[in-house]
Amino acid sequence: MFFIFFFANYLRLTWRHYVFGIALGFGLIASIELSAVALRSQFGMTVHTIFDFLRRGSYDAAVAIWLRYLLSPEPERPTIQVLPAQELAKWNQALLQLIKHH
């Protein structure tokens, strides 16, 4: 999830993009699961039914998030019309150096 948040601008992703919804759903499930395991280790099996209910609820909430993101229209990405010449020259130089070493 941190990768998506850190590189969202570079990858030209918005909050409405489905990748964020999928990551948010998995993050919710993981955080509730981690909390349930930690609290169960603290309190024992006496609160098993509460934690089982929370885990099932987190999965249902994640499915609702996924459906909302996947059923909504994906925002259009801006298209790159022309590649910068400097970037192309750097890539060509790096490729030539790689080829020379092999």
PyMOL commands that place a pseudoatom at each C-alpha (Angstrom):
pseudoatom trace, name=CA, resn=MET, resi=1, chain=A, elem=C, hetatm=0, pos=[0.000, 0.000, 0.000]
pseudoatom trace, name=CA, resn=PHE, resi=2, chain=A, elem=C, hetatm=0, pos=[2.836, 2.372, 0.800]
pseudoatom trace, name=CA, resn=PHE, resi=3, chain=A, elem=C, hetatm=0, pos=[4.269, 1.851, -2.692]
pseudoatom trace, name=CA, resn=ILE, resi=4, chain=A, elem=C, hetatm=0, pos=[0.984, 2.925, -4.247]
pseudoatom trace, name=CA, resn=PHE, resi=5, chain=A, elem=C, hetatm=0, pos=[0.699, 5.988, -2.016]
pseudoatom trace, name=CA, resn=PHE, resi=6, chain=A, elem=C, hetatm=0, pos=[4.297, 7.084, -2.561]
pseudoatom trace, name=CA, resn=PHE, resi=7, chain=A, elem=C, hetatm=0, pos=[4.372, 6.574, -6.322]
pseudoatom trace, name=CA, resn=ALA, resi=8, chain=A, elem=C, hetatm=0, pos=[0.779, 7.538, -7.149]
pseudoatom trace, name=CA, resn=ASN, resi=9, chain=A, elem=C, hetatm=0, pos=[1.792, 10.841, -8.686]
pseudoatom trace, name=CA, resn=TYR, resi=10, chain=A, elem=C, hetatm=0, pos=[4.568, 9.237, -10.738]
pseudoatom trace, name=CA, resn=LEU, resi=11, chain=A, elem=C, hetatm=0, pos=[2.211, 6.501, -11.968]
pseudoatom trace, name=CA, resn=ARG, resi=12, chain=A, elem=C, hetatm=0, pos=[-0.492, 9.130, -12.622]
pseudoatom trace, name=CA, resn=LEU, resi=13, chain=A, elem=C, hetatm=0, pos=[-3.019, 7.437, -10.344]
pseudoatom trace, name=CA, resn=THR, resi=14, chain=A, elem=C, hetatm=0, pos=[-5.863, 9.291, -8.646]
pseudoatom trace, name=CA, resn=TRP, resi=15, chain=A, elem=C, hetatm=0, pos=[-7.873, 8.322, -5.553]
pseudoatom trace, name=CA, resn=ARG, resi=16, chain=A, elem=C, hetatm=0, pos=[-10.704, 7.265, -7.853]
pseudoatom trace, name=CA, resn=HIS, resi=17, chain=A, elem=C, hetatm=0, pos=[-8.517, 4.677, -9.602]
pseudoatom trace, name=CA, resn=TYR, resi=18, chain=A, elem=C, hetatm=0, pos=[-9.422, 1.055, -8.877]
pseudoatom trace, name=CA, resn=VAL, resi=19, chain=A, elem=C, hetatm=0, pos=[-5.876, 0.256, -7.694]
pseudoatom trace, name=CA, resn=PHE, resi=20, chain=A, elem=C, hetatm=0, pos=[-6.476, 2.404, -4.618]
pseudoatom trace, name=CA, resn=GLY, resi=21, chain=A, elem=C, hetatm=0, pos=[-9.722, 0.589, -3.898]
pseudoatom trace, name=CA, resn=ILE, resi=22, chain=A, elem=C, hetatm=0, pos=[-8.106, -2.827, -4.099]
pseudoatom trace, name=CA, resn=ALA, resi=23, chain=A, elem=C, hetatm=0, pos=[-5.222, -1.725, -1.877]
pseudoatom trace, name=CA, resn=LEU, resi=24, chain=A, elem=C, hetatm=0, pos=[-7.649, -0.128, 0.585]
pseudoatom trace, name=CA, resn=GLY, resi=25, chain=A, elem=C, hetatm=0, pos=[-9.684, -3.336, 0.842]
pseudoatom trace, name=CA, resn=PHE, resi=26, chain=A, elem=C, hetatm=0, pos=[-6.632, -5.505, 1.453]
pseudoatom trace, name=CA, resn=GLY, resi=27, chain=A, elem=C, hetatm=0, pos=[-5.271, -2.966, 3.944]
pseudoatom trace, name=CA, resn=LEU, resi=28, chain=A, elem=C, hetatm=0, pos=[-8.535, -3.059, 5.881]
pseudoatom trace, name=CA, resn=ILE, resi=29, chain=A, elem=C, hetatm=0, pos=[-8.535, -6.853, 6.027]
pseudoatom trace, name=CA, resn=ALA, resi=30, chain=A, elem=C, hetatm=0, pos=[-4.880, -6.981, 7.070]
pseudoatom trace, name=CA, resn=SER, resi=31, chain=A, elem=C, hetatm=0, pos=[-5.234, -4.372, 9.802]
pseudoatom trace, name=CA, resn=ILE, resi=32, chain=A, elem=C, hetatm=0, pos=[-8.325, -6.006, 11.338]
pseudoatom trace, name=CA, resn=GLU, resi=33, chain=A, elem=C, hetatm=0, pos=[-6.701, -9.439, 11.143]
pseudoatom trace, name=CA, resn=LEU, resi=34, chain=A, elem=C, hetatm=0, pos=[-3.542, -8.150, 12.825]
pseudoatom trace, name=CA, resn=SER, resi=35, chain=A, elem=C, hetatm=0, pos=[-5.585, -6.470, 15.549]
pseudoatom trace, name=CA, resn=ALA, resi=36, chain=A, elem=C, hetatm=0, pos=[-7.676, -9.604, 16.109]
pseudoatom trace, name=CA, resn=VAL, resi=37, chain=A, elem=C, hetatm=0, pos=[-4.641, -11.858, 16.439]
pseudoatom trace, name=CA, resn=ALA, resi=38, chain=A, elem=C, hetatm=0, pos=[-2.886, -9.442, 18.803]
pseudoatom trace, name=CA, resn=LEU, resi=39, chain=A, elem=C, hetatm=0, pos=[-5.954, -9.010, 21.014]
pseudoatom trace, name=CA, resn=ARG, resi=40, chain=A, elem=C, hetatm=0, pos=[-6.734, -12.716, 20.991]
pseudoatom trace, name=CA, resn=SER, resi=41, chain=A, elem=C, hetatm=0, pos=[-3.220, -13.435, 22.202]
pseudoatom trace, name=CA, resn=GLN, resi=42, chain=A, elem=C, hetatm=0, pos=[-3.808, -10.926, 25.016]
pseudoatom trace, name=CA, resn=PHE, resi=43, chain=A, elem=C, hetatm=0, pos=[-7.302, -12.021, 26.099]
pseudoatom trace, name=CA, resn=GLY, resi=44, chain=A, elem=C, hetatm=0, pos=[-7.371, -15.658, 24.993]
pseudoatom trace, name=CA, resn=MET, resi=45, chain=A, elem=C, hetatm=0, pos=[-10.199, -17.566, 23.391]
pseudoatom trace, name=CA, resn=THR, resi=46, chain=A, elem=C, hetatm=0, pos=[-12.876, -16.037, 25.646]
pseudoatom trace, name=CA, resn=VAL, resi=47, chain=A, elem=C, hetatm=0, pos=[-13.516, -13.258, 23.113]
pseudoatom trace, name=CA, resn=HIS, resi=48, chain=A, elem=C, hetatm=0, pos=[-13.331, -15.492, 20.052]
pseudoatom trace, name=CA, resn=THR, resi=49, chain=A, elem=C, hetatm=0, pos=[-16.864, -14.730, 18.848]
pseudoatom trace, name=CA, resn=ILE, resi=50, chain=A, elem=C, hetatm=0, pos=[-16.308, -10.959, 18.895]
pseudoatom trace, name=CA, resn=PHE, resi=51, chain=A, elem=C, hetatm=0, pos=[-13.089, -11.200, 16.917]
pseudoatom trace, name=CA, resn=ASP, resi=52, chain=A, elem=C, hetatm=0, pos=[-14.625, -13.673, 14.491]
pseudoatom trace, name=CA, resn=PHE, resi=53, chain=A, elem=C, hetatm=0, pos=[-17.464, -11.222, 13.881]
pseudoatom trace, name=CA, resn=LEU, resi=54, chain=A, elem=C, hetatm=0, pos=[-14.985, -8.357, 13.322]
pseudoatom trace, name=CA, resn=ARG, resi=55, chain=A, elem=C, hetatm=0, pos=[-12.925, -10.407, 10.878]
pseudoatom trace, name=CA, resn=ARG, resi=56, chain=A, elem=C, hetatm=0, pos=[-15.996, -11.358, 8.866]
pseudoatom trace, name=CA, resn=GLY, resi=57, chain=A, elem=C, hetatm=0, pos=[-17.183, -7.756, 8.917]
pseudoatom trace, name=CA, resn=SER, resi=58, chain=A, elem=C, hetatm=0, pos=[-13.820, -6.516, 7.650]
pseudoatom trace, name=CA, resn=TYR, resi=59, chain=A, elem=C, hetatm=0, pos=[-13.994, -8.948, 4.741]
pseudoatom trace, name=CA, resn=ASP, resi=60, chain=A, elem=C, hetatm=0, pos=[-17.533, -7.816, 3.906]
pseudoatom trace, name=CA, resn=ALA, resi=61, chain=A, elem=C, hetatm=0, pos=[-16.443, -4.164, 4.080]
pseudoatom trace, name=CA, resn=ALA, resi=62, chain=A, elem=C, hetatm=0, pos=[-13.477, -4.901, 1.814]
pseudoatom trace, name=CA, resn=VAL, resi=63, chain=A, elem=C, hetatm=0, pos=[-15.746, -6.608, -0.730]
pseudoatom trace, name=CA, resn=ALA, resi=64, chain=A, elem=C, hetatm=0, pos=[-18.052, -3.577, -0.650]
pseudoatom trace, name=CA, resn=ILE, resi=65, chain=A, elem=C, hetatm=0, pos=[-15.056, -1.275, -1.243]
pseudoatom trace, name=CA, resn=TRP, resi=66, chain=A, elem=C, hetatm=0, pos=[-13.822, -3.455, -4.112]
pseudoatom trace, name=CA, resn=LEU, resi=67, chain=A, elem=C, hetatm=0, pos=[-17.249, -3.533, -5.745]
pseudoatom trace, name=CA, resn=ARG, resi=68, chain=A, elem=C, hetatm=0, pos=[-17.640, 0.210, -5.435]
pseudoatom trace, name=CA, resn=TYR, resi=69, chain=A, elem=C, hetatm=0, pos=[-14.254, 0.863, -7.031]
pseudoatom trace, name=CA, resn=LEU, resi=70, chain=A, elem=C, hetatm=0, pos=[-14.573, -1.798, -9.734]
pseudoatom trace, name=CA, resn=LEU, resi=71, chain=A, elem=C, hetatm=0, pos=[-18.104, -0.825, -10.764]
pseudoatom trace, name=CA, resn=SER, resi=72, chain=A, elem=C, hetatm=0, pos=[-17.399, 2.905, -10.966]
pseudoatom trace, name=CA, resn=PRO, resi=73, chain=A, elem=C, hetatm=0, pos=[-15.944, 4.210, -14.225]
pseudoatom trace, name=CA, resn=GLU, resi=74, chain=A, elem=C, hetatm=0, pos=[-12.183, 4.430, -14.297]
pseudoatom trace, name=CA, resn=PRO, resi=75, chain=A, elem=C, hetatm=0, pos=[-10.850, 7.979, -14.693]
pseudoatom trace, name=CA, resn=GLU, resi=76, chain=A, elem=C, hetatm=0, pos=[-9.087, 8.718, -17.925]
pseudoatom trace, name=CA, resn=ARG, resi=77, chain=A, elem=C, hetatm=0, pos=[-5.324, 8.925, -17.846]
pseudoatom trace, name=CA, resn=PRO, resi=78, chain=A, elem=C, hetatm=0, pos=[-3.600, 11.813, -19.533]
pseudoatom trace, name=CA, resn=THR, resi=79, chain=A, elem=C, hetatm=0, pos=[-1.780, 10.676, -22.645]
pseudoatom trace, name=CA, resn=ILE, resi=80, chain=A, elem=C, hetatm=0, pos=[1.796, 11.627, -23.372]
pseudoatom trace, name=CA, resn=GLN, resi=81, chain=A, elem=C, hetatm=0, pos=[2.004, 13.084, -26.837]
pseudoatom trace, name=CA, resn=VAL, resi=82, chain=A, elem=C, hetatm=0, pos=[5.774, 13.416, -27.239]
pseudoatom trace, name=CA, resn=LEU, resi=83, chain=A, elem=C, hetatm=0, pos=[8.566, 11.776, -25.292]
pseudoatom trace, name=CA, resn=PRO, resi=84, chain=A, elem=C, hetatm=0, pos=[11.232, 14.207, -24.077]
pseudoatom trace, name=CA, resn=ALA, resi=85, chain=A, elem=C, hetatm=0, pos=[14.374, 13.951, -26.187]
pseudoatom trace, name=CA, resn=GLN, resi=86, chain=A, elem=C, hetatm=0, pos=[16.637, 14.143, -23.149]
pseudoatom trace, name=CA, resn=GLU, resi=87, chain=A, elem=C, hetatm=0, pos=[15.029, 11.111, -21.553]
pseudoatom trace, name=CA, resn=LEU, resi=88, chain=A, elem=C, hetatm=0, pos=[15.332, 9.117, -24.763]
pseudoatom trace, name=CA, resn=ALA, resi=89, chain=A, elem=C, hetatm=0, pos=[19.004, 10.022, -25.071]
pseudoatom trace, name=CA, resn=LYS, resi=90, chain=A, elem=C, hetatm=0, pos=[19.653, 8.878, -21.484]
pseudoatom trace, name=CA, resn=TRP, resi=91, chain=A, elem=C, hetatm=0, pos=[17.896, 5.567, -22.116]
pseudoatom trace, name=CA, resn=ASN, resi=92, chain=A, elem=C, hetatm=0, pos=[19.835, 5.005, -25.343]
pseudoatom trace, name=CA, resn=GLN, resi=93, chain=A, elem=C, hetatm=0, pos=[23.126, 5.787, -23.600]
pseudoatom trace, name=CA, resn=ALA, resi=94, chain=A, elem=C, hetatm=0, pos=[22.349, 3.376, -20.757]
pseudoatom trace, name=CA, resn=LEU, resi=95, chain=A, elem=C, hetatm=0, pos=[21.359, 0.657, -23.223]
pseudoatom trace, name=CA, resn=LEU, resi=96, chain=A, elem=C, hetatm=0, pos=[24.530, 1.125, -25.249]
pseudoatom trace, name=CA, resn=GLN, resi=97, chain=A, elem=C, hetatm=0, pos=[26.654, 0.838, -22.114]
pseudoatom trace, name=CA, resn=LEU, resi=98, chain=A, elem=C, hetatm=0, pos=[24.826, -2.335, -21.141]
pseudoatom trace, name=CA, resn=ILE, resi=99, chain=A, elem=C, hetatm=0, pos=[25.373, -3.850, -24.581]
pseudoatom trace, name=CA, resn=LYS, resi=100, chain=A, elem=C, hetatm=0, pos=[29.082, -2.959, -24.587]
pseudoatom trace, name=CA, resn=HIS, resi=101, chain=A, elem=C, hetatm=0, pos=[29.656, -4.726, -21.256]
pseudoatom trace, name=CA, resn=HIS, resi=102, chain=A, elem=C, hetatm=0, pos=[28.157, -7.979, -22.526]
for i in range(1, 102): cmd.bond("trace and resi %d" % i, "trace and resi %d" % (i + 1))
show_as sticks, trace
zoom trace
